[in-house]
């Protein structure tokens, strides 16, 4: 059965923090053909505003501890300031965007992460994506813009990793569309040599990945990222791309594509 293509693009804090980078990215996003969903973080801005409010940001292994006060800041920053700024800029580019948290139209339900060695507080692990509800927005020609907030179905908002939101939306929507994920970050892609920014590994499949792990070309923080990519591919996603924002242009083919 023929499925229409749907692109899910995730951007992080570095693009959001820099007005010039954000404007350039949104121009590329608006030029991208076909149906699309944008997912954004905003952790750097949240940390900055928390600091202004005298709220200390606590991190463990790069992950934020979300207590009640921090959740208030995150809701204001992700769901308000950052999300609405992005939506307004997209409207100026003639993209009829609609800003969402996972609570809106009950689109992404999570459960509070269980306490093990660390209590992460109000952090959510995604359990269910309402693909039919999201598809209604897409079919009505709206472009959903999701921030990194979900809910538990009982009135509690939860801080949720934006990479995870992008992959679970892509998995959920793969029932209806041929879905691809674009993870935009600072580097050109997954690199053979971290000191050589041009040494992009253009294609990684499960066999290549095993070899890259064996030879320690892929290590540390990149391992969970790529494991998540394969998890998405094993659950219905067609392709995952990793690179800087220029991978959204037809001219650039210097980025990493991950397939099974």
Backbone torsions as a table, in degrees:
resi	resn	phi	psi	omega
1	UNK	NA	131.5	179.7
2	UNK	-71.2	130.7	175.6
3	UNK	-117.3	136.9	175.6
4	UNK	-68.4	153.3	-178.6
5	UNK	-85.7	143.7	175.7
6	UNK	-135.6	126.6	178.9
7	UNK	-103.0	131.8	175.1
8	UNK	-112.7	116.6	-175.4
9	UNK	-111.2	128.0	179.9
10	UNK	-114.6	128.4	175.1
11	UNK	-118.5	151.1	-177.8
12	UNK	-108.0	-170.3	-171.9
13	UNK	-63.9	-33.1	-176.7
14	UNK	-64.7	-37.2	178.7
15	UNK	-71.9	-41.7	-177.7
16	UNK	-65.2	-37.3	-175.3
17	UNK	-69.1	-30.8	-174.7
18	UNK	-102.0	113.1	-175.0
19	UNK	-56.2	-42.3	-178.8
20	UNK	-65.0	-45.0	179.2
21	UNK	-63.3	-41.9	-179.0
22	UNK	-63.3	-46.8	180.0
23	UNK	-61.5	-41.7	179.6
24	UNK	-64.7	-42.8	178.9
25	UNK	-63.0	-46.4	-176.4
26	UNK	-64.6	-31.2	174.0
27	UNK	-63.5	-45.1	178.0
28	UNK	-62.9	-43.5	-179.6
29	UNK	-61.2	-42.1	-178.2
30	UNK	-67.8	-28.7	179.4
31	UNK	-80.2	-15.7	-176.8
32	UNK	-65.4	125.5	-175.7
33	UNK	-77.2	153.7	174.4
34	UNK	87.6	-176.1	-177.5
35	UNK	-77.4	143.7	-173.8
36	UNK	-153.6	156.1	176.9
37	UNK	-132.7	138.1	176.5
38	UNK	-109.0	135.8	176.0
39	UNK	-123.9	130.8	-179.6
40	UNK	-130.5	153.1	171.0
41	UNK	-94.0	-141.1	-179.9
42	UNK	153.6	21.6	-174.6
43	UNK	-59.1	-38.5	-178.2
44	UNK	-65.1	-43.6	178.9
45	UNK	-64.6	-40.2	179.2
46	UNK	-62.3	-42.4	179.0
47	UNK	-61.9	-43.1	-179.2
48	UNK	-63.4	-46.2	-177.9
49	UNK	-71.2	-36.5	175.6
50	UNK	-59.3	-41.5	179.6
51	UNK	-61.1	-43.9	178.2
52	UNK	-61.8	-31.5	-179.7
53	UNK	-88.3	1.5	179.2
54	UNK	76.5	24.2	178.9
55	UNK	-107.1	121.8	-178.1
56	UNK	-78.0	134.2	176.1
57	UNK	-89.5	121.8	-179.5
58	UNK	-104.0	128.6	-179.9
59	UNK	-123.8	143.0	171.9
60	UNK	-130.4	122.8	-176.4
61	UNK	49.7	43.2	177.7
62	UNK	77.0	2.8	-179.6
63	UNK	-110.1	137.3	-174.9
64	UNK	-78.3	134.8	170.0
65	UNK	-83.7	121.7	-174.8
66	UNK	-107.8	91.2	173.5
67	UNK	-82.2	-179.7	-174.2
68	UNK	-59.5	-42.1	179.9
69	UNK	-65.3	-43.5	-179.8
70	UNK	-64.3	-38.8	178.5
71	UNK	-60.2	-39.1	177.5
72	UNK	-61.0	-44.2	-179.8
73	UNK	-64.1	-46.2	-179.0
74	UNK	-60.7	-41.9	179.6
75	UNK	-63.2	-43.1	178.5
76	UNK	-64.4	-44.2	-173.0
77	UNK	-78.0	-54.4	-177.9
78	UNK	-67.2	-54.7	-173.3
79	UNK	-76.7	-23.4	-178.5
80	UNK	-104.8	-86.5	-171.7
81	UNK	-51.2	-57.0	-174.9
82	UNK	-70.5	-49.8	-175.6
83	UNK	-60.5	-47.2	-175.9
84	UNK	-72.4	-30.4	174.9
85	UNK	-63.5	-45.1	178.7
86	UNK	-63.4	-45.1	-179.3
87	UNK	-61.4	-44.7	-179.2
88	UNK	-62.9	-41.0	179.2
89	UNK	-65.6	-36.9	178.1
90	UNK	-68.0	-37.2	177.4
91	UNK	-60.7	-38.0	178.9
92	UNK	-64.8	-21.0	178.2
93	UNK	-99.5	16.6	178.5
94	UNK	64.4	29.5	172.6
95	UNK	-104.2	120.3	-178.2
96	UNK	-80.8	81.3	-173.6
97	UNK	-88.1	150.3	174.2
98	UNK	-130.1	121.7	-176.8
99	UNK	-84.0	134.2	-173.3
100	UNK	-138.5	149.2	159.5
101	UNK	-104.0	173.6	176.5
102	UNK	-66.0	-17.9	178.9
103	UNK	-75.2	-29.1	-178.8
104	UNK	-66.7	134.3	-174.3
105	UNK	46.1	27.7	176.6
106	UNK	54.4	35.9	-167.2
107	UNK	-73.2	-36.5	-179.2
108	UNK	-137.0	112.9	178.6
109	UNK	-99.3	138.3	178.9
110	UNK	-128.8	171.2	167.2
111	UNK	-123.6	149.5	-179.1
112	UNK	-61.9	132.2	-177.7
113	UNK	-60.5	127.2	-179.6
114	UNK	-64.0	148.1	180.0
115	UNK	-79.3	120.8	173.9
116	UNK	-116.5	-111.8	177.2
117	UNK	-70.4	-31.6	-175.7
118	UNK	-125.7	139.1	171.5
119	UNK	-95.5	105.5	-178.3
120	UNK	-79.9	-4.3	178.5
121	UNK	78.1	-135.4	-174.8
122	UNK	-84.3	64.7	178.3
123	UNK	-113.7	134.8	-175.2
124	UNK	-107.9	141.0	169.6
125	UNK	-105.6	123.8	-172.7
126	UNK	-64.4	134.5	178.3
127	UNK	-114.7	-34.8	-173.3
128	UNK	-151.2	133.6	174.5
129	UNK	-112.5	126.9	-179.0
130	UNK	-85.2	79.7	-174.5
131	UNK	-60.3	-35.1	179.8
132	UNK	-63.8	-41.3	179.5
133	UNK	-66.0	-44.4	179.0
134	UNK	-63.8	-39.2	-179.4
135	UNK	-64.1	-32.3	177.0
136	UNK	-60.7	-39.5	178.1
137	UNK	-66.2	-43.5	-179.3
138	UNK	-63.9	-43.5	-179.6
139	UNK	-66.4	-25.2	176.4
140	UNK	-85.2	13.2	178.1
141	UNK	64.6	25.2	171.3
142	UNK	-90.7	152.5	175.1
143	UNK	-108.5	107.9	-179.9
144	UNK	-67.8	137.7	175.1
145	UNK	-123.8	105.1	-176.1
146	UNK	-95.2	133.8	169.5
147	UNK	-94.3	175.3	-171.5
148	UNK	-88.1	50.9	178.1
149	UNK	-130.8	133.8	174.9
150	UNK	-124.1	-169.2	177.5
151	UNK	-145.9	165.9	-175.8
152	UNK	-101.0	2.9	-179.3
153	UNK	85.2	-7.5	179.3
154	UNK	-117.7	24.2	176.4
155	UNK	92.1	2.3	-177.8
156	UNK	-103.6	122.0	173.4
157	UNK	-78.3	150.9	-178.0
158	UNK	-138.5	135.5	174.7
159	UNK	-72.6	129.1	-173.5
160	UNK	-136.7	138.0	-179.0
161	UNK	-56.1	128.1	-175.2
162	UNK	-67.3	-35.0	176.2
163	UNK	-60.0	-42.7	-179.7
164	UNK	-65.5	-41.2	178.3
165	UNK	-60.1	-45.7	179.8
166	UNK	-59.5	-46.0	-176.8
167	UNK	-70.5	-38.5	-178.7
168	UNK	-72.6	-32.7	173.8
169	UNK	-63.9	-45.0	-179.0
170	UNK	-61.1	-41.5	177.8
171	UNK	-64.1	-48.1	180.0
172	UNK	-59.6	-43.3	-176.8
173	UNK	-76.8	-13.2	-178.6
174	UNK	-68.4	-14.0	173.4
175	UNK	-66.1	-28.7	-173.9
176	UNK	-108.7	-33.7	-173.4
177	UNK	-125.8	164.8	166.6
178	UNK	-86.3	106.6	-170.2
179	UNK	-100.8	140.7	173.0
180	UNK	-127.7	142.7	177.0
181	UNK	-109.0	137.7	173.1
182	UNK	-117.9	110.5	175.4
183	UNK	-94.5	107.5	-179.7
184	UNK	-91.8	124.9	174.0
185	UNK	-143.1	-167.1	-168.7
186	UNK	-74.3	-31.8	-174.0
187	UNK	-85.0	165.8	-179.3
188	UNK	-72.2	-19.2	-178.4
189	UNK	164.6	-160.6	173.2
190	UNK	-78.5	128.1	-172.0
191	UNK	-103.5	144.3	173.0
192	UNK	-70.0	-39.5	-178.7
193	UNK	-132.0	114.6	-174.2
194	UNK	-59.0	-28.3	-179.2
195	UNK	-81.0	-11.2	177.1
196	UNK	-113.2	99.4	-173.2
197	UNK	-66.0	-12.3	-179.8
198	UNK	-94.5	-3.8	-173.9
199	UNK	-84.0	56.7	-175.3
200	UNK	-75.1	133.7	171.4
201	UNK	-88.0	108.6	-170.0
202	UNK	-72.5	-35.9	-178.1
203	UNK	-131.7	130.6	175.7
204	UNK	-129.0	122.6	169.8
205	UNK	-115.2	-179.5	-173.0
206	UNK	-60.8	-34.3	179.8
207	UNK	-68.7	-49.0	179.1
208	UNK	-59.4	-40.0	-177.2
209	UNK	-59.7	-43.9	178.9
210	UNK	-59.1	-41.8	179.3
211	UNK	-65.2	-41.5	-179.5
212	UNK	-65.5	-33.1	176.5
213	UNK	-70.5	-43.6	-179.1
214	UNK	-59.6	-42.0	-176.6
215	UNK	-88.4	6.3	178.1
216	UNK	58.5	27.0	173.8
217	UNK	-73.9	-37.1	173.5
218	UNK	-104.4	121.7	-177.4
219	UNK	-141.0	175.3	169.0
220	UNK	49.9	-128.4	-171.5
221	UNK	-65.1	-19.7	-179.5
222	UNK	-75.4	-24.1	-177.0
223	UNK	-62.8	-52.9	178.8
224	UNK	-60.9	-33.4	178.7
225	UNK	-60.9	-48.1	-176.2
226	UNK	-74.6	-33.7	173.8
227	UNK	-57.9	-42.2	177.0
228	UNK	-61.8	-37.7	178.6
229	UNK	-62.1	-46.1	-179.9
230	UNK	-67.3	-33.4	176.1
231	UNK	-60.5	-44.6	178.2
232	UNK	-63.8	-42.3	-179.4
233	UNK	-65.4	-37.0	178.7
234	UNK	-71.9	-12.7	-178.9
235	UNK	-114.0	26.8	169.6
236	UNK	112.1	-11.3	179.2
237	UNK	-74.6	142.8	-174.3
238	UNK	-80.2	-52.5	-178.6
239	UNK	-145.6	152.4	173.1
240	UNK	-125.5	131.0	179.8
241	UNK	-115.9	139.5	177.9
242	UNK	-128.7	127.5	179.0
243	UNK	174.7	-169.9	176.2
244	UNK	-84.7	177.2	-170.5
245	UNK	-63.2	-21.1	-177.8
246	UNK	-69.2	-9.3	176.0
247	UNK	-67.4	-13.1	177.2
248	UNK	-78.8	-5.2	178.6
249	UNK	-94.9	154.5	179.2
250	UNK	-72.2	-24.3	-175.2
251	UNK	-73.4	-29.6	-173.5
252	UNK	-95.5	123.5	174.5
253	UNK	-120.6	13.0	-177.4
254	UNK	-94.8	71.3	176.7
255	UNK	-149.1	176.5	-176.0
256	UNK	-99.8	129.7	173.1
257	UNK	-113.1	128.8	-179.8
258	UNK	-110.5	127.8	177.5
259	UNK	-135.4	166.9	176.8
260	UNK	-70.8	NA	NA
